[in-house]
Amino acid sequence: MAEFNKKKLPSRYTSLGADKAPQRSFYYAMKLTEKDVAKPFVGVVSTWNEAAPCNIALMRQAQSVKKGVKNSGGTPREFCTITVTDGIAMGHEGMKSSLISRDIIADSTELTVRGHCYDALVGVAGCDKSLPGLMMAMVRLNVPSVFIYGGSILPGRFNGKDVTVVDVFEGVGKYSSGKMTAAALRKLELKACPSAGACGGQFTANTMACVSEAIGLALPYSAGTPAPYEQRDKYAYQSGKTVMNLLKKNIRPRDIVTRKSLENAATVVAATGGSTNAALHLPALANEIGIKFDLMDVAKIFKRTPYLADLKPAGKYVAKDMWKAGGVPMLLKTLLDGGYIHGNCMTVTGKTMKKNLMNVKFNPKQKVMRKYNNPLSADGGVMGLKGNLAPEGAIVKVAGLKKLQFTGKARCFETEEAAYNAVQKKKYKDGDIIVIRYEGPKGGPGMREMLSTTGAIYGQGKGEKVALITDGRFSGATRGFCVGHVGPEASVGGPIALLRNGDIIDIDAKKGTINVRLSKKELSARLKKWKPRKINFGNGTLWKYAQTVGPAYLGAPTHPGGKNEVKVYADI
């Protein structure tokens, strides 16, 4: 067991010297011994709650983390932070809380660690925004850290097929168009989500779980095992042991999260046809350490990456299938073999990515993942767009799309609710481009996801007969020709605010362009007549978020980030 010198660790401020007797008395009240107090303090943070199945298995795993820490010479200190679960928040005003929660998770974790002077951190997360939120906190604090995903949900079975929650959202659209009975929809909703764990397709949670391994903050194979399986507890235990090894060797998150590892993360997103939300979270991670890595930087990686994993919502398989097929390491190995990722990046194992993958072999018998030289498509499953309608950029998931170009007439809505009601009543035509605006980070505020609307469109059989663009964002479960993160957003006078019904819009995902057929002169004239809209919140968290949040192409950051950093917490 390693010996640690607390005189060089942050916890010295709460445990060493006669003047810290009051603080130590609090530890003794919690039944810690003098030996416990003399060891490094390791924060074990989870996003456990009873809001949704994504989170209910996390406390169990946190206990295993604590055992790993304790058996390796540390004193674990468990705490929880919030999460807002998109599946519950979707389709109503509650979704305004979702993206904001990412930053509150990061902020509250930072404050807990700072306030109590913890020396290291292990984060256990289960739902969409909690994964990047905890990773952002780790990089910001820069104490030795390990991330572990809580695991995905098991797939449901309905009519002899694997189903996920996206099938239920699309079922609502089928019901509204008479393609599904109320009884069948009820049977589907009862079967779709049979266990604990995050949504099972390559939606945001599983996308960011893959990122956690690709970026080097999580142990190999830890992202894949489904939440109910006890094998997860072994990874949790090992994560606790690993963080103590990182503390011993003084390997910190900023030794791991670099420009190259961010590129590795973006590569995995594209190769799996992952969530467009990754294009928000990776720039936000980069911001924490002052690295420039914005939406279009991410898009460049997407464009050069082959699409390799046949995962839902565009493909056939779920996270459990990818795990059984060989997991994230097998995907990383074929990407490394093809020269698509950097093998010299440090990871939490204390070894480089290349060394971690040394003994990994591709399984040719499985059907979930392809080799780098036999892709589903040559381009990544997610693409960036730019043009006079989105000077700061936009993003679209192209995985599974039959055509990559769309031209149509704008059908404008000022809120998601207005668009959803129109879709439910089928008040749109084939060839329309549905425009949902004033849903950006500032304008929403909160940059809502649009799965209720996109799911309804797809359920009505119109997924590729109409397009949708928004300054808001989409669920990782969204499919169809849907363009999000259009910037600048409408609330700051971006071109999307100037659109009128009937304007012709051209989207070309192959060329990476999005334009409205209006001259600079016409756009300028419309901007002069445009007036900003007031947000519907004059106080509270949503108001505060609107005052501080930055643009989507930079990751919707709420603080200046590493470029303005004066002092790193880990060095106090």
C-alpha positions as CSV (number, residue, x, y, z in Angstrom):
1,M,0.0,0.0,0.0
2,A,1.4,3.4,-1.1
3,E,2.3,6.0,1.4
4,F,1.1,9.5,0.6
5,N,2.5,12.8,1.9
6,K,-0.5,14.9,2.8
7,K,1.7,18.0,3.3
8,K,1.6,18.3,-0.5
9,L,-2.1,17.6,-1.0
10,P,-5.1,19.9,-0.8
11,S,-6.6,18.0,2.2
12,R,-3.8,19.4,4.4
13,Y,-6.0,22.4,4.9
14,T,-8.6,20.3,6.6
15,S,-6.6,17.7,8.4
16,L,-3.0,18.7,9.4
17,G,-1.8,20.8,12.3
18,A,-3.2,21.8,15.7
19,D,-5.2,24.6,14.2
20,K,-7.2,22.0,12.2
21,A,-8.5,20.3,15.3
22,P,-12.1,21.6,14.8
23,Q,-12.2,20.2,11.3
24,R,-10.9,16.8,12.4
25,S,-13.6,16.7,15.1
26,F,-16.2,16.7,12.3
27,Y,-14.5,13.7,10.7
28,Y,-14.5,11.8,14.0
29,A,-18.2,12.5,14.3
30,M,-18.6,10.5,11.1
31,K,-16.7,7.6,12.7
32,L,-13.5,8.2,10.8
33,T,-10.3,7.1,12.7
34,E,-7.1,9.1,13.1
35,K,-5.6,6.8,10.5
36,D,-8.4,7.6,8.1
37,V,-7.9,11.3,8.5
38,A,-4.2,10.9,7.8
39,K,-4.9,9.4,4.4
40,P,-5.7,11.3,1.2
41,F,-9.4,12.3,0.8
42,V,-11.0,11.1,-2.4
43,G,-14.3,12.6,-3.5
44,V,-16.6,9.9,-4.9
45,V,-19.4,11.8,-6.7
46,S,-22.4,10.2,-8.3
47,T,-25.5,11.6,-10.0
48,W,-27.7,9.1,-8.2
49,N,-31.4,10.0,-7.9
50,E,-34.8,8.5,-8.5
51,A,-35.7,10.8,-11.4
52,A,-35.1,8.1,-14.0
53,P,-33.7,4.6,-14.6
54,C,-30.4,6.2,-15.8
55,N,-29.4,7.0,-12.2
56,I,-30.8,4.4,-9.9
57,A,-27.8,2.0,-10.2
58,L,-25.2,4.6,-9.4
59,M,-25.2,4.5,-5.6
60,R,-24.5,0.7,-5.7
61,Q,-21.5,1.4,-8.0
62,A,-20.3,4.3,-5.8
63,Q,-20.0,1.8,-2.9
64,S,-17.7,-0.3,-5.0
65,V,-15.6,2.7,-5.9
66,K,-15.2,3.5,-2.2
67,K,-14.0,0.0,-1.4
68,G,-11.4,0.4,-4.2
69,V,-10.2,3.7,-2.8
70,K,-10.1,2.4,0.8
71,N,-8.2,-0.8,-0.1
72,S,-5.6,1.3,-1.9
73,G,-4.7,3.7,0.9
74,G,-7.3,6.4,0.5
75,T,-10.3,7.7,2.5
76,P,-13.4,8.0,0.2
77,R,-15.9,10.8,0.8
78,E,-19.1,10.2,-1.1
79,F,-21.5,12.9,-2.3
80,C,-24.2,13.3,-4.9
81,T,-25.0,16.1,-7.3
82,I,-28.1,16.8,-9.4
83,T,-29.1,15.4,-12.8
84,V,-32.0,16.4,-15.1
85,T,-33.0,13.4,-17.2
86,D,-33.9,14.2,-20.8
87,G,-36.4,11.4,-21.3
88,I,-38.6,12.8,-18.5
89,A,-37.9,16.5,-19.3
90,M,-38.6,16.1,-23.0
91,G,-41.4,17.9,-24.9
92,H,-42.3,20.5,-22.3
93,E,-40.7,23.5,-20.5
94,G,-38.7,21.1,-18.2
95,M,-36.3,20.6,-21.1
96,K,-35.0,24.1,-20.6
97,S,-33.3,22.7,-17.4
98,S,-31.4,20.0,-19.2
99,L,-28.3,21.6,-20.7
100,I,-28.1,24.0,-17.7
101,S,-27.8,21.0,-15.5
102,R,-24.5,20.0,-17.2
103,D,-22.9,23.2,-15.9
104,I,-24.5,23.0,-12.5
105,I,-23.2,19.4,-12.1
106,A,-19.7,20.7,-13.0
107,D,-20.0,23.8,-10.7
108,S,-21.5,21.9,-7.7
109,T,-18.8,19.2,-8.0
110,E,-16.1,21.9,-8.1
111,L,-17.6,23.6,-5.1
112,T,-17.8,20.4,-3.0
113,V,-14.2,19.5,-3.8
114,R,-12.9,23.0,-3.2
115,G,-14.9,23.5,0.0
116,H,-13.7,20.2,1.6
117,C,-10.2,20.1,-0.1
118,Y,-10.4,16.7,-1.6
119,D,-7.3,15.3,-3.2
120,A,-8.7,13.2,-6.0
121,L,-12.0,12.5,-7.6
122,V,-14.0,9.5,-9.0
123,G,-17.2,10.4,-10.9
124,V,-20.1,8.0,-11.5
125,A,-22.7,9.3,-14.0
126,G,-25.7,7.8,-15.8
127,C,-27.6,10.3,-17.9
128,D,-26.8,12.6,-20.8
129,K,-25.6,15.8,-19.2
130,S,-24.1,14.2,-16.1
131,L,-21.3,12.6,-18.1
132,P,-19.8,15.8,-19.6
133,G,-20.7,17.7,-16.4
134,L,-18.5,15.4,-14.2
135,M,-15.7,15.3,-16.8
136,M,-15.7,19.1,-17.0
137,A,-15.3,19.3,-13.3
138,M,-12.4,16.9,-13.3
139,V,-10.5,18.8,-16.0
140,R,-11.3,22.1,-14.2
141,L,-10.1,21.0,-10.8
142,N,-7.2,19.0,-12.3
143,V,-6.9,16.6,-9.4
144,P,-6.2,13.0,-10.2
145,S,-9.6,11.7,-11.5
146,V,-11.3,8.7,-13.0
147,F,-14.7,8.7,-14.7
148,I,-17.0,5.7,-14.8
149,Y,-20.3,5.4,-16.6
150,G,-23.2,3.8,-14.8
151,G,-24.1,1.7,-17.7
152,S,-26.9,1.4,-20.3
153,I,-30.4,0.0,-19.9
154,L,-31.2,-3.4,-21.3
155,P,-33.2,-3.3,-24.6
156,G,-37.0,-3.9,-24.4
157,R,-38.8,-6.5,-26.6
158,F,-41.9,-5.6,-28.5
159,N,-43.3,-7.7,-31.4
160,G,-40.2,-9.8,-31.5
161,K,-37.7,-6.8,-31.9
162,D,-35.4,-4.9,-29.5
163,V,-36.8,-1.5,-28.7
164,T,-35.7,1.6,-26.9
165,V,-37.4,4.7,-25.6
166,V,-37.1,6.3,-29.1
167,D,-39.6,3.7,-30.3
168,V,-42.0,5.1,-27.8
169,F,-41.5,8.7,-28.9
170,E,-42.0,7.6,-32.5
171,G,-45.0,5.5,-31.4
172,V,-46.7,8.8,-30.4
173,G,-46.3,10.0,-34.0
174,K,-47.6,6.7,-35.3
175,Y,-50.6,7.0,-33.0
176,S,-51.3,10.6,-34.1
177,S,-51.4,9.5,-37.7
178,G,-53.5,6.4,-37.2
179,K,-50.7,3.9,-37.7
180,M,-50.8,2.6,-34.2
181,T,-53.6,1.9,-31.8
182,A,-53.8,3.3,-28.3
183,A,-53.6,-0.3,-27.0
184,A,-50.4,-1.1,-29.0
185,L,-48.8,2.2,-27.8
186,R,-49.6,1.2,-24.2
187,K,-48.0,-2.2,-24.7
188,L,-44.9,-0.6,-26.2
189,E,-44.5,1.9,-23.3
190,L,-44.7,-1.0,-20.8
191,K,-42.0,-3.0,-22.6
192,A,-39.5,-0.4,-23.9
193,C,-37.5,0.2,-20.7
194,P,-37.1,-3.0,-18.7
195,S,-34.2,-2.2,-16.3
196,A,-31.9,0.4,-14.7
197,G,-29.5,2.3,-17.0
198,A,-29.3,5.0,-19.6
199,C,-31.1,4.9,-22.9
200,G,-29.8,1.9,-24.9
201,G,-29.1,3.3,-28.3
202,Q,-26.2,5.5,-29.4
203,F,-27.9,8.5,-27.9
204,T,-26.1,11.1,-25.8
205,A,-25.4,9.0,-22.7
206,N,-23.8,6.1,-24.6
207,T,-22.0,8.6,-27.0
208,M,-20.4,10.4,-24.1
209,A,-19.6,7.0,-22.4
210,C,-17.7,6.0,-25.5
211,V,-16.0,9.5,-25.3
212,S,-14.9,8.8,-21.7
213,E,-12.8,5.8,-22.9
214,A,-11.6,7.5,-26.1
215,I,-10.5,10.6,-24.3
216,G,-8.7,8.5,-21.7
217,L,-10.6,9.4,-18.5
218,A,-12.2,6.0,-18.1
219,L,-10.8,2.5,-17.8
220,P,-10.9,0.3,-21.0
221,Y,-14.2,-1.6,-21.4
222,S,-15.9,0.3,-18.5
223,A,-18.3,2.1,-20.8
224,G,-20.0,-1.0,-22.2
225,T,-21.3,-3.2,-19.5
226,P,-25.1,-2.7,-18.9
227,A,-26.2,-1.1,-15.7
228,P,-27.9,-4.1,-14.1
229,Y,-24.9,-6.4,-14.5
230,E,-22.8,-7.0,-11.4
231,Q,-19.7,-6.8,-13.6
232,R,-20.1,-3.0,-13.4
233,D,-19.2,-3.2,-9.7
234,K,-15.8,-4.7,-10.7
235,Y,-15.0,-1.7,-12.9
236,A,-16.2,0.6,-10.2
237,Y,-13.9,-1.1,-7.7
238,Q,-11.0,-0.9,-10.1
239,S,-11.7,2.8,-10.8
240,G,-11.3,3.4,-7.0
241,K,-7.9,1.6,-7.1
242,T,-6.9,3.4,-10.3
243,V,-7.5,6.9,-8.9
244,M,-5.1,6.1,-6.0
245,N,-2.4,5.0,-8.5
246,L,-2.9,8.3,-10.4
247,L,-2.5,10.2,-7.1
248,K,0.7,8.3,-6.4
249,K,2.1,9.1,-9.9
250,N,0.6,12.6,-10.0
251,I,-1.1,12.0,-13.3
252,R,-3.9,14.6,-13.7
253,P,-6.8,15.1,-16.1
254,R,-4.9,17.8,-18.1
255,D,-2.1,15.3,-18.7
256,I,-4.9,13.2,-20.3
257,V,-7.3,15.6,-22.0
258,T,-5.3,17.4,-24.7
259,R,-6.0,18.6,-28.2
260,K,-5.1,15.1,-29.5
261,S,-7.4,13.2,-27.1
262,L,-10.2,15.6,-27.9
263,E,-9.7,14.7,-31.5
264,N,-9.8,11.0,-30.5
265,A,-13.1,11.6,-28.8
266,A,-14.6,13.4,-31.8
267,T,-13.5,10.5,-34.0
268,V,-15.4,7.9,-31.9
269,V,-18.5,10.1,-32.0
270,A,-18.4,10.1,-35.8
271,A,-17.5,6.4,-36.1
272,T,-20.5,5.4,-34.0
273,G,-23.0,7.8,-35.6
274,G,-23.3,9.3,-32.1
275,S,-25.2,12.2,-30.7
276,T,-24.9,15.7,-32.1
277,N,-24.8,16.9,-28.4
278,A,-21.1,15.8,-28.4
279,A,-20.4,18.8,-30.5
280,L,-21.5,20.9,-27.5
281,H,-19.8,18.9,-24.9
282,L,-16.3,18.5,-26.4
283,P,-15.9,22.3,-27.0
284,A,-17.1,22.8,-23.4
285,L,-14.4,20.3,-22.1
286,A,-11.8,22.1,-24.2
287,N,-12.9,25.4,-22.8
288,E,-12.1,24.2,-19.3
289,I,-8.4,24.1,-20.1
290,G,-8.3,26.9,-22.6
291,I,-7.9,24.8,-25.7
292,K,-9.6,26.1,-28.9
293,F,-11.8,23.2,-30.2
294,D,-15.1,24.6,-31.4
295,L,-18.0,23.1,-33.4
296,M,-16.3,23.4,-36.8
297,D,-13.0,21.9,-35.4
298,V,-15.1,18.9,-34.2
299,A,-16.9,18.9,-37.7
300,K,-13.5,18.5,-39.5
301,I,-12.8,15.4,-37.5
302,F,-16.3,14.1,-38.2
303,K,-15.9,14.6,-42.0
304,R,-12.7,12.5,-42.2
305,T,-13.9,9.7,-40.0
306,P,-15.5,6.5,-41.4
307,Y,-18.9,5.4,-40.0
308,L,-18.2,2.0,-38.4
309,A,-20.8,1.1,-35.7
310,D,-24.3,0.1,-36.8
311,L,-26.1,1.4,-33.7
312,K,-29.6,2.8,-33.1
313,P,-31.2,5.2,-33.8
314,A,-29.9,5.0,-37.4
315,G,-28.7,1.4,-37.3
316,K,-29.8,-2.0,-35.9
317,Y,-28.0,-2.5,-32.6
318,V,-28.0,-1.2,-29.0
319,A,-25.2,-0.5,-26.5
320,K,-25.5,-4.0,-25.0
321,D,-24.7,-5.5,-28.5
322,M,-21.6,-3.3,-28.9
323,W,-20.4,-4.5,-25.5
324,K,-20.9,-8.1,-26.4
325,A,-19.2,-7.6,-29.8
326,G,-16.0,-6.2,-28.3
327,G,-16.8,-2.9,-26.7
328,V,-15.2,0.5,-27.2
329,P,-11.6,-0.9,-27.2
330,M,-12.3,-2.9,-30.4
331,L,-13.6,0.1,-32.1
332,L,-10.6,2.2,-31.0
333,K,-8.2,-0.6,-32.2
334,T,-9.5,-0.6,-35.7
335,L,-9.5,3.3,-35.8
336,L,-5.9,3.2,-34.5
337,D,-5.0,0.6,-37.2
338,G,-6.5,2.9,-39.8
339,G,-4.5,6.0,-38.5
340,Y,-7.7,7.8,-37.4
341,I,-6.8,8.2,-33.7
342,H,-3.6,9.3,-31.9
343,G,-2.1,6.3,-30.0
344,N,0.4,8.4,-27.9
345,C,-2.3,9.9,-25.7
346,M,-2.0,9.2,-21.9
347,T,-4.9,7.5,-20.2
348,V,-6.0,6.8,-16.6
349,T,-4.3,3.4,-16.8
350,G,-1.0,5.2,-16.7
351,K,-0.3,3.9,-20.2
352,T,-0.9,5.3,-23.6
353,M,-3.9,4.5,-25.7
354,K,-1.7,2.4,-28.0
355,K,-0.4,0.3,-25.1
356,N,-3.9,-0.2,-23.8
357,L,-5.0,-1.6,-27.2
358,M,-1.9,-3.7,-27.8
359,N,-3.6,-7.0,-27.2
360,V,-7.1,-6.1,-28.6
361,K,-8.1,-8.0,-31.7
362,F,-11.0,-7.4,-34.1
363,N,-13.7,-10.0,-34.0
364,P,-14.8,-10.7,-37.6
365,K,-17.8,-12.8,-36.5
366,Q,-19.7,-9.9,-34.9
367,K,-21.9,-7.6,-37.0
368,V,-22.1,-4.5,-34.8
369,M,-18.8,-2.9,-35.9
370,R,-16.9,-2.7,-39.1
371,K,-13.2,-2.5,-39.8
372,Y,-11.9,0.9,-40.7
373,N,-11.4,-0.2,-44.4
374,N,-14.9,-1.6,-44.7
375,P,-17.1,1.2,-43.3
376,L,-20.9,1.7,-43.4
377,S,-20.0,4.9,-45.2
378,A,-16.7,6.8,-45.8
379,D,-17.9,9.9,-44.0
380,G,-18.8,10.1,-40.3
381,G,-22.3,9.7,-39.0
382,V,-22.4,13.4,-37.9
383,M,-21.5,16.4,-40.1
384,G,-21.0,20.1,-39.6
385,L,-22.6,22.7,-41.8
386,K,-21.9,26.4,-42.5
387,G,-23.4,29.1,-44.7
388,N,-25.4,32.4,-44.7
389,L,-28.0,30.8,-42.5
390,A,-25.4,29.6,-40.0
391,P,-22.2,31.7,-40.1
392,E,-21.1,30.2,-36.8
393,G,-22.0,26.7,-37.9
394,A,-24.6,24.0,-37.4
395,I,-24.7,20.2,-37.1
396,V,-26.7,17.3,-38.6
397,K,-26.6,13.5,-37.9
398,V,-26.4,11.9,-41.3
399,A,-26.1,8.3,-40.2
400,G,-28.9,6.3,-41.8
401,L,-30.0,9.1,-44.2
402,K,-30.6,8.0,-47.8
403,K,-30.1,11.5,-49.2
404,L,-27.7,14.2,-48.0
405,Q,-29.3,17.2,-49.7
406,F,-32.6,18.9,-49.0
407,T,-34.2,22.0,-50.5
408,G,-37.5,23.3,-49.2
409,K,-39.7,26.2,-48.0
410,A,-39.3,27.6,-44.5
411,R,-42.2,26.9,-42.1
412,C,-41.4,29.1,-39.1
413,F,-42.3,28.5,-35.4
414,E,-41.2,30.6,-32.5
415,T,-41.2,27.8,-29.9
416,E,-41.0,24.0,-29.9
417,E,-44.5,23.7,-28.5
418,A,-46.0,25.6,-31.5
419,A,-44.0,23.3,-33.9
420,Y,-45.1,20.2,-32.1
421,N,-48.8,21.1,-32.1
422,A,-48.6,21.8,-35.8
423,V,-46.9,18.4,-36.4
424,Q,-49.5,16.6,-34.3
425,K,-52.2,18.2,-36.4
426,K,-50.2,17.5,-39.6
427,K,-50.2,21.2,-40.5
428,Y,-47.1,20.9,-42.7
429,K,-46.4,19.6,-46.2
430,D,-43.8,17.2,-47.8
431,G,-40.8,19.4,-48.8
432,D,-41.3,21.8,-45.9
433,I,-38.3,22.8,-43.8
434,I,-39.7,23.3,-40.3
435,V,-37.8,26.1,-38.5
436,I,-37.9,26.2,-34.7
437,R,-36.2,29.3,-33.3
438,Y,-35.6,31.2,-30.1
439,E,-34.6,27.9,-28.5
440,G,-30.9,28.6,-28.3
441,P,-28.8,28.8,-25.2
442,K,-29.8,32.4,-24.5
443,G,-33.1,32.5,-26.2
444,G,-34.7,29.4,-24.7
445,P,-33.1,29.9,-22.4
446,G,-31.5,26.4,-22.1
447,M,-31.3,25.1,-25.7
448,R,-34.0,22.5,-25.6
449,E,-33.9,19.1,-27.3
450,M,-36.6,18.4,-29.9
451,L,-37.1,14.7,-29.7
452,S,-40.9,14.9,-29.1
453,T,-41.2,16.9,-32.4
454,T,-38.7,14.9,-34.4
455,G,-40.0,11.6,-33.1
456,A,-43.6,12.6,-34.0
457,I,-42.4,13.5,-37.6
458,Y,-40.6,10.2,-38.0
459,G,-43.6,8.3,-36.5
460,Q,-45.9,9.9,-39.1
461,G,-43.6,8.5,-41.8
462,K,-42.3,11.9,-42.8
463,G,-38.7,11.5,-41.5
464,E,-37.0,12.1,-44.8
465,K,-39.9,14.0,-46.5
466,V,-39.4,17.1,-44.4
467,A,-36.3,18.7,-42.8
468,L,-36.1,20.6,-39.5
469,I,-33.6,23.3,-38.5
470,T,-33.3,24.9,-35.1
471,D,-31.0,27.0,-32.9
472,G,-31.9,24.5,-30.2
473,R,-30.6,21.0,-30.2
474,F,-31.6,17.4,-30.6
475,S,-31.6,14.2,-28.6
476,G,-29.1,11.7,-29.5
477,A,-32.1,9.6,-30.3
478,T,-33.2,11.9,-33.1
479,R,-33.1,10.7,-36.7
480,G,-34.2,12.3,-40.0
481,F,-32.9,15.4,-41.7
482,C,-32.6,17.5,-38.6
483,V,-30.1,20.4,-38.3
484,G,-29.4,21.8,-34.9
485,H,-27.1,24.3,-33.1
486,V,-27.7,26.9,-35.8
487,G,-25.6,29.9,-34.9
488,P,-25.8,32.8,-34.2
489,E,-29.1,32.0,-32.5
490,A,-32.3,33.9,-33.1
491,S,-32.2,35.8,-29.8
492,V,-29.0,37.7,-30.7
493,G,-30.3,38.4,-34.2
494,G,-28.8,35.5,-36.1
495,P,-30.0,34.9,-39.7
496,I,-32.4,32.2,-38.4
497,A,-34.4,35.0,-36.7
498,L,-34.8,36.7,-40.1
499,L,-36.5,33.8,-41.9
500,R,-40.1,34.1,-43.2
501,N,-42.5,31.5,-44.2
502,G,-41.8,30.5,-47.8
503,D,-38.1,31.4,-47.9
504,I,-36.1,28.8,-49.8
505,I,-33.4,27.0,-47.8
506,D,-30.7,24.7,-49.3
507,I,-29.1,22.1,-47.0
508,D,-26.2,20.0,-48.4
509,A,-24.7,17.7,-45.8
510,K,-22.2,16.3,-48.4
511,K,-20.7,19.8,-49.1
512,G,-21.3,20.9,-45.5
513,T,-23.4,24.0,-46.4
514,I,-26.7,25.5,-45.2
515,N,-28.0,28.6,-47.0
516,V,-31.2,30.6,-47.5
517,R,-31.8,32.1,-50.9
518,L,-31.6,35.7,-49.8
519,S,-29.1,38.4,-50.7
520,K,-26.9,40.1,-48.1
521,K,-28.8,43.2,-48.9
522,E,-32.2,41.5,-48.1
523,L,-30.8,39.9,-44.9
524,S,-29.4,43.3,-43.8
525,A,-32.8,45.0,-44.4
526,R,-34.6,42.4,-42.4
527,L,-32.1,42.7,-39.5
528,K,-32.8,46.5,-39.3
529,K,-36.5,45.7,-38.8
530,W,-35.9,42.8,-36.3
531,K,-36.5,43.4,-32.6
532,P,-35.1,41.2,-29.8
533,R,-37.6,39.0,-27.9
534,K,-37.7,39.1,-24.2
535,I,-37.2,35.7,-22.5
536,N,-40.0,34.4,-20.3
537,F,-37.9,34.3,-17.2
538,G,-37.0,37.4,-15.1
539,N,-35.4,35.6,-12.1
540,G,-34.0,32.3,-11.0
541,T,-31.5,29.9,-12.6
542,L,-32.9,30.2,-16.1
543,W,-32.5,34.0,-16.0
544,K,-29.0,33.7,-14.6
545,Y,-28.0,31.1,-17.3
546,A,-29.2,33.5,-20.0
547,Q,-27.0,36.2,-18.7
548,T,-23.8,34.1,-18.7
549,V,-24.1,31.5,-21.4
550,G,-21.9,31.7,-24.5
551,P,-22.7,30.6,-28.1
552,A,-23.4,27.0,-29.0
553,Y,-20.4,26.7,-31.4
554,L,-18.1,27.2,-28.3
555,G,-20.0,24.6,-26.3
556,A,-22.4,27.0,-24.6
557,P,-19.9,27.8,-21.8
558,T,-20.9,29.7,-18.7
559,H,-17.5,31.0,-17.7
560,P,-14.3,32.1,-19.5
561,G,-12.5,28.8,-19.0
562,G,-8.8,27.9,-18.8
563,K,-7.7,30.9,-20.9
564,N,-8.5,33.2,-17.9
565,E,-7.4,30.9,-15.2
566,V,-5.1,32.4,-12.6
567,K,-4.7,29.4,-10.1
568,V,-5.5,25.7,-10.5
569,Y,-7.3,24.1,-7.6
570,A,-5.0,21.1,-7.5
571,D,-2.0,23.3,-6.9
572,I,-3.2,25.1,-3.8
